[in-house]
Amino acid sequence: MENPSIRIFYSGYSKYLDVPLTTGTTSNGILMKGVINIEGTIYFIKTGSVNGAGIVNPLQSISESMASKIGKLLGVDCIDYSLVKARCNLDGEGFGEQTLVCASRNFLNVGESFVSMYKFLDVNYNTLDLYQHIIDKFPEYQTDINNMIVFDYIINNSDRHLNNFGFIVDSDSKQIKRFCSLFDHGLSLYSEIGDYEFEYIREESLFKYNRCQPFTSRHNTQIKKAKYTTLNLNMSEYDIDMILREYKNILSEKRIISIKKLLIRRITNARKIPIKR
């Protein structure tokens, strides 16, 4: 891709804003990222995965936005993602059809850096009980790790690899300041299933979409690592409906219903975990 860019139509602005993009990767393919300064505030722009024809998948951006709203109600410390209308120019030949991407504010203060958990592992973690190793090394962050596991279980996130969580550190001293707010939930809430496939998939087949990272490969086993949580698991069916209604014009009715069933089922199961006050 030669000099890719994105033209975003940001709320409150009558004109479009052009943002240069860089290529990133996800377990589901290539995605594009950019940074823009709007009236002194830094925003990160991120597309969904890009297929071989240069078409951006909006489902990941929609799930990113939806997951952040669910996380806020649960009491998760997560990045707030907003949906933005955009046109992408990924091959230098002009801007394509309008799609949806997500935007988030810079979560770093001056003098801070993000360091992923992967950078803190000084052993071959493939031979360890990774969860226990991390808790032994950072016992003061067990609650954050547990809450992350429970949140990922509820939204069926498949992409929490070791570079997708970590710590905010002092840029000079490299001392840990806090656990980083959770980010990158694009591969959750069935976003990996395309629209055509989703309309024909049987409900029982959706149970097969249970992959996760980083402590085990399946959510139903990884959730057992969290012996307690501090999340608010009293989210009601009404709360779920209020979130999903914001997406009813951009997602199919079947997808909305299936996501609702997933959330109700997972939250109900998560309530079996002891709550720590």
CORNOR-V24849 format. One line per field, one symbol per residue. phi: phi as a letter, one per 20 degrees, with the letter a starting at -180 (. if undefined). Layout:
# CORNOR-V24849
phi->???
This chain:
# CORNOR-V24849
phi->.dlfbcdddegndedfcecfddecccfdpecccbcbddlndecedbeffdefemeeeffffffgffffffgfffnfecfeddecfbcddecmdoeeffcdcdcbfgedegndcecfggfeedcfffedffgffffffcffdfffffffffffffemfdceffedbrcecffeemffdaffgfbldfeblmffefgffffdfegfffffecfbbdebecffeffffeebbdfeeegeffgfffffffdfeccffffgfffffgfffffgfffffgede
